């Protein structure tokens, strides 16, 4: 039962990330403006800038 719960949770998280990336790439109001691919789908691109 625990294994099934872990697999279901991981699958749900993966589907969430994919859905969020699709939204940010094509449906977000700012999607029409170009930029680096990683910056368009994740906030990871700004982490080194925000540290200092």
C-alpha positions in Angstrom: 0.0 0.0 0.0 2.8 2.4 0.9 4.6 1.7 -2.4 1.4 2.5 -4.3 1.1 5.8 -2.4 4.7 6.7 -3.2 4.2 5.9 -6.9 1.0 7.9 -7.1 2.5 10.8 -5.3 5.6 10.9 -7.6 3.3 10.6 -10.7 1.1 13.4 -9.5 4.2 15.6 -8.8 5.6 14.9 -12.3 2.2 15.7 -14.0 2.1 18.9 -12.0 5.6 20.0 -13.1 4.8 19.1 -16.8 1.5 21.0 -16.7 3.1 24.0 -15.1 5.9 24.1 -17.7 3.3 23.9 -20.5 1.3 26.7 -19.0 4.4 28.9 -18.6 5.6 28.2 -22.2 2.4 28.7 -24.1 -0.5 30.1 -21.9 1.1 32.6 -19.5 0.5 36.3 -20.4 4.3 36.8 -20.6 4.9 33.8 -22.8 5.0 35.9 -26.0 8.3 37.5 -24.8 11.5 35.6 -25.7 14.0 34.6 -23.1 16.2 31.7 -22.0 14.4 28.4 -22.0 15.3 27.5 -18.4 14.1 31.0 -17.2 10.8 30.6 -19.0 9.8 27.4 -17.2 11.5 27.5 -13.8 12.7 30.1 -11.2 16.0 28.3 -11.0 17.6 30.7 -13.5 17.3 33.6 -11.0 18.8 31.8 -8.0 22.4 33.0 -8.5 21.3 36.5 -9.0 19.1 36.7 -5.9 21.8 35.4 -3.6 24.0 38.5 -3.7 
